[in-house]
Amino acid sequence: YAACAEEADARLATLITRAMGAGDLQKAARVAVEALRDESISLAFRLVARKVWEDPDREIEVRLRSHGNALQAGGVLIAKLTGVTELRARMRVQAAVFVLARFALSPAEERRFLTGASSETEARTLLEDELVETLLHIVTV
């Protein structure tokens, strides 16, 4: 379990770094959302969420070391692009990560219910487009 949780942290750190390196916020949001199609990324969110839920203080240094630098870099980038303070930008990045995690943790039935779609593929497509817009709103407004 510990090894899986460490791998999950590493996958999420890679995702955040890749999204922040996309060049602009629209591309960054699209990279992050499209990465959730990979079941291993959704599983990584589940493992990290479980670890945090079970004991939020345990191994915090490991999580911060794993993806803390990527979150800080994202905050710096958003601060430069939007003109807000770095603290406000980091809070926006953190909020965006929580929204991504919530999407990753949503079961297929919930996604179909939210969208009224008849298939998982249709629901996911509808939600991905909406999620990109939501992420952009969170980090820019």
N, C-alpha and C positions, 0 to 999 in steps of 0.2 A: 504494500500500500504506500509506504513512504517513497519508494522508488517511482511508483506511478505518479504520485503527487508532485515529486520533483520534476518529472518529465512534463507533467501538465503545466507547471509554472514556466518551464523553459519554452514550451510551445506558445504559451500566451505572450511571453516576452518577445518571441520572434514575430508573432502576429502584430503586436503593438509597434515594434521597430519597423517592420515592413510597411505598415499603414502610414507611419509618420514619414517614411522616406518616399512616399508616393508622389510628392511634388506639390500637391495642393489639397485643400480640405475635402473637396468633392471626391477626388481619387482616393484619399485616405479612408473616407467613410465607405466607399465602394469596396476597397480591398478588405477592410475589416468585415463587412457584411458578407461578402462572397466567401471569405475564409470559413464562415460558419457552415457552409455546405459540407465541409470536411468533418465527418463524424468525430474524428479524433480531437478536433478543436472544441466541438460541443462537449465531448467527454472531458476534456481538460477543464473547461469552465465548471462542469459538475464536480470534478474532484477537488478543485480549489475551493468552490463554494462549500462543499462538505467539510473540508479541512477548516475553513474559517468559521463555519457554523458550530462545529464541535468545540473549538477552542480558539477564539479570535486572537489571543495573545501568543499562542504557541507558534514557534518558528516564524514569527513575524520578520525576523532578520533575513531568513531564507527567501521569503516572498519579496521583500523590498530589494534584496540583492538581485533577485531574478528579474523583476520587471520594473523596479523603482526608477532606474536610470532612463528607461524608455518612457515612462510616464512623465518624468521631469523634462525630458527632451520634447515631448509632445506639448507640455505646458509652455515651454520657451517658444516653440514654433507658433502656437496659437496666440500667445501674448504679442509676438511680433506682427502676426497677420491681422489681429483684431484691435490692438492698442490697449488691451486690458492689462492689469497687473499679472505678474507670473503666478501669484497665489490664486487669483480668480481663474486664470487659465488652467492651472493644475486641478482645481475643483471641477472645472468643466470637463476635463479629460477623465477624471474619476467618475463623474456622472455618466459620461458616454460609455465607459467600460461597464458600469452597472447595467445600463440599458442593453448593451450587447450580451452581457451575462444572462439577463432575464430572457432575452430572445433565445439564447442557446439552451436555456433550461426549460423552455416551453415545450410540452409534449405536442405531438402532431395533432391530436384531437383538439387541443386548445387553439392551435393556429387555425385549424379549419373553422372552429366556432367563431373566433374573432373576425374572420374575413367572410364567412358565409360560403367559402369555397367548397367544392365537392371533392377535390383531391388535395393531397399533401403538396404536390408540385405547384398547383395553382395558388394555394395558400402561402407557400413559401415565397413565391415570386411577388405576390401582392405585398407581403410583409417586408420583404427585402427592400423594395422601392420606398416604402413608407419609413423603414428604419434608417435608410440613408438620409432622408429628409429630416428625420428626428435628430439624428446625430449632428447634422450640420446646424440645426437650430440650437441644440444644446451648446455647441462650442462657439457659436458666433453671436448669439443674442444676449 
